[in-house]
């Protein structure tokens, strides 16, 4: 019997017993019992019973109300039978109900084709079924229309027939779904398109443990498109010492899964199994195109809809409809994961239409464009599918539409997961956000692209929703507030960032306690801002306190402990205590290698950190060896254009520069810059850092005019994108002043150094290392001018 039900029954029994005791006085009177002791005892009993009965009734009401509320959330937010009950696996015979793409219809009059096509067994079937039988968290990853959901459905039907199926429609229903699944003896939590259930308020490592550990057999069965996996796992634009809260939770969640990849194209053995099923005309038709497309891809009409979309741009065909679809695709790529409001798509589509030629394309009327875009094709799938509440395909009074995910994947694969969506689109989309999930996703995407000025308003919108819906102390509110603090730090607004982190930390301490992991993360975030503010002593003290608690609470080898130890090592490095920093980095690296493996991203970051310390220790040959080793693994495991690979290649170039290998350093910096420009964009922070590094090498090569040109270009972008007082802008201006000094234009160099020093004093403080470096740089220029007006300071 379930715990919740037993509590209700126990309370009900107690209330009946109390009612019986309450009748004792009346019974004594009826039987003419006159003993004052008996009547007095009964009277006292009645008084006690009245109180206890009232308390029991209140508790019973609360329990039943809580159960009724949970039941309503399940019925409203999850897949249920007509009776309102959750189904078992055997009660779901239509995979379309669980998100499987509809298949093509060759002859609509054939009743058999209303049903899904026969299933063609896949090579991974046995592996999937074995994992389901074992239990835990299973994630199938592959392209859109690769057949992930159908493969998962068939494996579930074959392996877990008597299990409850709990399939929440969206993230808001997830808490009730998890709570019910955790109480069930046998259950499958079905999460098709996992990206909708991740991030703020989504699936967490703790919830996974709650479901998969303990008695019973519970499974989390999820699917995720490859393009979404690439977007969600792309590192932040800056390799921060502490990851963003929401991004960190997503990474931790995905790391708990047993991942099985499903290729889009069928293998020779899978094609052979398909040929044995050509009695299904749809399988036979798909086999005729198997040299071009995957079987499931063809059955879902992905190529057909993609072709219709591209052809629609032709003059006089359906260019306005294509513009509606293009706007919906980019809304989804920007992070708007909910069905998109038609009003938003209409507002945006003219930009796409004008970019292709506008009136010269002879666009159709808007009504006709919507009818074309929402018309189901052979698979009963449309380019834009109206959500159930929007009515028919011609309904323009309101409502929302969902873009076919195959089109989104095609765009993401063509342009990359970090490709920029036009800024006006994002700004417009934010005015149509009606749920915090969409604001959070837009903020996450913009943050990973280094577009912090867009991430900030998105986070503020999400924060407003969470404050109104959940309150100031809810975990979702605190997560958004912590992420906002990170963005403020990236924008150079360090004072505001510190204020936000302190506020979050105060709430975490009061609500969760000093040793709670969330409190420790918050305290580590504050320490990182103190480091950025140049308050290195305070930063060290905070990092040491956090590390001591993590060691005691989580253990020496917990990922959070290793993160805290790495944070402390970086502060020691900044303090110039290089020997201590090296010791810490080597200790962290040894544990990472043993626990996580040689090629894990955390291991690679740790090894890169050690190489940076070795470089500052003057052990340049060792540093070069480490950087080359890390770069080789990054290239092989992550790919040539992965942010970790680019950071590693840039670090190697810096060591080559220090070794005097200027030609090789220039080559590496130019290669990194070219990739950054293509993948991240001209104004991305990593692109600007790479361009500044190249300019410094050019200066040492004697190409002073080219170096000045590059420094001025970087400075112009920093001023426009980041603002005049941002630390990166000041660093760029300092580099320009150095280049002017190398050119012999000492008066100009003095002017720039004085301006940078004044801003650093005001923004960062008198004792900040950057301020001291500026004083030193100015003193050198004054010395060269023949007048030492300021004493040099150690940088």
C-alpha positions, 0 to 999 in steps of 0.5 A, spaced: 500 500 500 502 506 498 504 511 504 500 517 502 494 512 502 496 508 508 496 515 512 489 517 510 486 510 512 490 511 519 487 517 520 480 515 518 481 509 523 483 514 528 477 519 527 472 513 527 475 511 534 475 518 537 468 519 535 467 512 539 470 515 545 466 521 544 460 517 545 462 515 552 458 520 556 452 519 552 452 511 553 453 512 561 447 517 561 443 512 557 445 506 562 444 510 568 451 510 570 451 515 576 458 514 579 462 521 579 468 518 577 466 515 571 462 521 569 468 526 570 473 521 567 468 521 561 467 528 561 475 529 561 475 524 555 470 528 551 474 534 552 480 531 550 477 527 544 474 534 541 481 537 541 484 530 538 478 529 533 479 536 531 486 536 529 485 529 526 480 532 521 484 538 519 490 533 518 486 528 514 483 534 510 490 537 508 492 530 506 486 529 502 487 536 499 494 534 497 492 528 494 487 531 490 491 537 488 497 532 486 491 527 482 489 534 478 496 535 476 497 528 474 490 528 470 491 535 467 499 535 466 500 527 464 497 522 459 491 519 462 486 514 460 479 516 459 477 514 466 483 519 468 487 514 471 495 513 469 496 507 463 500 501 464 505 500 458 500 495 455 494 500 455 498 504 450 498 501 443 498 507 439 506 510 439 503 517 436 500 518 443 508 518 446 510 523 441 512 518 435 512 522 428 506 520 424 508 516 418 506 518 410 500 516 408 500 513 401 493 511 400 488 515 405 483 510 403 487 504 406 485 503 413 491 499 415 495 506 413 492 509 419 496 505 424 503 506 424 508 502 420 510 496 422 516 496 426 523 495 423 528 492 429 534 496 430 541 494 431 540 497 438 534 494 440 537 489 445 542 494 448 536 498 449 531 493 452 537 490 457 538 497 460 530 498 461 530 491 464 536 494 469 533 500 470 535 507 471 536 513 466 536 511 459 537 517 454 536 515 446 540 521 442 539 522 435 537 526 429 530 528 428 526 523 425 531 518 426 526 513 430 528 514 437 521 515 440 519 509 436 525 505 438 524 507 445 516 505 445 517 498 442 523 496 447 518 499 453 512 494 450 517 488 450 520 489 457 516 493 461 509 491 460 506 491 467 509 498 469 505 505 469 507 510 464 507 517 467 508 522 461 508 529 463 506 534 457 511 539 459 516 541 465 510 544 469 507 537 470 514 534 472 514 535 479 507 531 480 509 526 475 516 525 479 512 525 486 507 519 483 513 515 480 517 515 486 511 512 490 510 507 485 513 500 485 514 499 477 513 505 473 516 509 467 517 516 466 517 518 459 520 524 457 520 525 449 524 531 447 528 531 454 530 539 452 523 541 454 524 538 461 531 541 463 534 547 466 531 551 471 525 547 474 527 541 470 529 534 472 535 534 477 540 529 479 537 529 486 530 527 482 534 522 478 536 519 484 530 519 488 526 515 482 532 510 480 534 508 487 531 504 493 526 498 492 521 497 486 523 498 478 523 505 476 525 507 469 526 514 466 526 513 458 528 519 454 529 522 447 534 528 445 535 530 438 543 531 437 542 538 435 539 539 442 544 535 445 550 540 442 546 546 444 545 544 451 552 541 452 556 547 449 560 550 454 559 557 456 562 562 452 567 563 457 571 558 461 568 560 468 571 558 474 564 556 477 559 554 472 552 557 471 547 554 476 542 552 470 548 550 465 551 546 471 544 542 473 543 541 465 550 538 465 549 534 471 543 531 469 545 529 462 551 525 466 547 521 470 544 518 463 546 511 460 546 514 453 545 510 446 545 513 440 541 511 434 543 513 427 539 516 422 541 512 416 539 504 417 545 499 417 546 494 412 543 489 417 537 494 419 536 495 411 535 487 410 530 487 416 526 492 412 526 488 406 523 482 410 517 487 411 515 490 404 508 487 405 507 494 409 507 499 402 510 504 406 516 500 408 517 498 401 516 506 399 522 508 404 527 502 401 526 505 394 530 512 397 534 508 402 540 511 399 538 518 400 535 518 407 534 514 413 527 509 413 524 513 419 526 520 416 522 518 410 516 515 413 516 522 417 516 526 411 522 530 413 525 530 406 519 532 403 517 538 408 524 540 407 523 540 400 517 544 400 520 549 405 525 551 400 521 551 394 516 555 397 521 561 396 520 561 389 517 567 385 509 567 386 509 560 390 509 561 397 514 566 399 510 569 405 508 562 408 516 560 407 517 566 411 512 564 417 516 558 417 523 561 417 521 566 423 518 560 427 525 556 426 529 561 428 524 563 434 525 555 436 533 556 435 533 562 439 530 558 445 523 559 445 521 552 446 514 553 447 509 553 442 510 560 438 504 565 438 502 566 431 502 574 433 509 573 434 510 569 428 506 574 424 510 580 427 517 577 425 516 574 418 516 580 414 524 581 416 525 574 413 521 576 407 524 582 405 531 579 406 529 574 400 526 580 396 520 582 399 515 584 394 519 582 388 517 575 390 510 576 389 508 574 396 501 571 397 496 574 402 497 572 409 491 568 410 493 563 404 500 563 407 498 560 414 493 555 410 499 553 406 504 553 412 499 549 417 497 544 411 498 537 413 502 533 408 502 526 407 504 524 414 499 528 417 505 533 419 505 540 417 511 545 417 507 549 422 502 545 427 497 549 430 496 547 438 490 543 439 487 550 442 488 554 436 482 551 432 483 550 424 488 551 420 485 558 418 484 560 425 488 567 425 484 570 431 490 567 436 493 561 438 500 558 437 504 553 432 509 548 433 515 548 428 517 541 425 523 539 429 526 536 422 527 543 420 530 546 426 535 540 426 537 542 419 538 549 420 542 548 426 546 542 423 548 547 417 549 553 421 552 550 428 549 550 435 552 557 437 550 560 430 547 567 432 539 569 431 538 576 429 538 580 435 531 584 433 528 577 433 530 575 440 528 582 443 521 581 439 520 574 442 522 577 449 516 581 448 511 575 447 514 570 453 508 568 457 512 562 461 519 563 465 521 556 461 522 560 454 525 566 458 530 561 461 532 558 455 533 564 451 537 567 456 541 560 456 542 560 449 544 568 449 549 566 454 553 561 451 554 565 445 557 571 449 551 575 448 550 577 455 546 584 453 541 579 451 541 574 456 540 579 462 533 582 460 531 575 458 533 573 465 530 578 468 523 576 465 524 569 468 526 572 474 519 576 475 515 570 473 518 566 478 518 571 483 510 572 482 509 564 481 513 561 486 516 566 491 523 569 493 526 563 496 524 558 491 529 554 488 527 556 481 528 564 483 534 563 486 537 559 480 535 565 476 538 570 480 544 567 481 545 566 473 543 574 473 549 575 477 554 571 472 551 575 467 552 582 470 559 580 472 560 578 464 558 585 463 563 588 467 558 590 473 561 587 478 558 591 484 551 589 482 554 582 481 556 581 488 550 584 491 546 579 487 550 573 489 550 576 497 543 576 497 542 569 494 547 566 499 543 569 505 537 566 503 540 559 501 543 560 508 537 561 512 532 556 508 537 551 506 543 551 511 550 552 511 552 545 509 547 545 503 550 544 496 546 549 493 549 554 499 556 552 497 555 553 490 552 560 492 558 561 496 563 559 491 560 564 486 561 570 491 568 568 492 569 568 484 566 575 484 571 577 489 576 575 485 574 579 479 574 585 484 581 584 486 579 582 493 584 576 492 584 575 500 577 575 501 576 570 495 581 565 498 578 565 505 571 564 502 574 558 497 577 555 503 571 555 507 567 552 501 572 547 500 573 545 507 565 544 508 565 540 501 570 535 503 567 534 510 560 533 507 561 531 500 567 527 500 574 528 497 573 526 490 566 529 489 565 533 482 563 539 487 569 538 491 574 538 485 571 544 482 572 548 489 579 545 489 581 548 482 577 555 484 582 555 490 588 554 486 586 559 481 586 564 486 593 562 489 595 563 482 592 570 481 596 571 488 602 569 485 603 563 490 605 559 484 608 553 488 601 552 492 597 553 486 601 548 482 601 543 488 593 544 488 592 543 480 596 537 480 592 534 486 586 535 482 588 533 476 590 526 479 583 525 482 580 527 475 584 522 471 583 516 476 575 518 477 573 521 471 578 518 466 584 522 461 579 525 456 574 527 461 572 535 460 574 536 467 580 533 466 582 537 460 581 543 464 585 541 470 591 539 465 590 546 462 590 550 468 596 546 471 600 548 464 598 555 465 601 555 472 608 552 469 608 557 464 608 563 469 613 559 473 618 559 467 617 552 465 615 553 458 617 547 455 613 543 460 607 548 459 608 547 452 608 539 452 602 539 457 598 544 452 600 540 446 597 534 449 591 537 452 590 540 445 591 533 441 585 530 446 581 536 445 581 535 437 580 528 437 574 527 442 571 534 442 572 536 435 576 542 431 571 547 433 569 546 440 570 552 445 575 547 449 579 546 443 580 553 441 581 555 448 587 550 448 590 552 442 590 559 444 593 557 450 599 553 446 600 559 442 601 564 448 606 559 450 610 559 443 610 566 444 613 566 450 618 561 448 620 566 442 617 562 436 613 568 434 612 565 427 608 559 430 605 563 435 602 568 429 600 562 425 596 559 431 593 565 433 590 566 426 587 559 425 584 560 432 581 567 430 578 564 423 574 559 427 572 564 432 569 568 427 566 563 423 563 559 429 562 564 434 561 571 430 565 577 430 563 580 436 564 574 441 568 575 447 573 569 445 573 572 438 576 579 441 581 575 446 583 571 440 584 578 436 587 582 441 592 576 442 594 576 435 595 583 435 600 583 441 604 577 437 604 582 430 607 587 435 613 583 437 614 581 430 615 588 428 609 589 424 607 595 428 602 598 424 598 592 423 598 591 430 595 598 432 589 597 427 587 590 430 588 593 437 583 599 435 578 594 431 578 590 438 577 596 442 571 599 438 567 593 438 569 592 446 566 599 447 560 598 443 558 591 445 561 592 453 561 599 454 567 604 456 568 601 463 568 594 462 574 590 464 575 587 457 574 594 454 580 597 459 584 591 457 584 592 450 585 600 451 591 598 455 594 594 449 593 599 444 597 604 449 602 599 449 602 599 441 602 606 441 608 606 445 612 601 441 611 606 435 614 611 439 608 615 439 609 616 447 604 622 448 598 618 445 601 612 449 601 617 456 594 619 454 591 612 454 595 609 460 592 615 464 585 614 462 585 607 463 588 608 470 583 613 472 577 608 470 581 602 473 582 606 480 574 608 479 571 601 477 576 596 480 579 600 486 586 602 488 589 595 490 586 591 484 592 588 480 590 591 473 590 598 477 597 596 479 599 594 472 596 600 469 600 605 474 606 601 472 605 601 465 604 609 465 611 610 469 614 606 464 612 611 458 613 617 463 620 614 464 621 614 456 619 621 456 624 623 461 619 625 466 618 620 472 611 623 475 609 616 478 613 611 481 612 604 478 608 599 481 608 591 481 603 589 476 
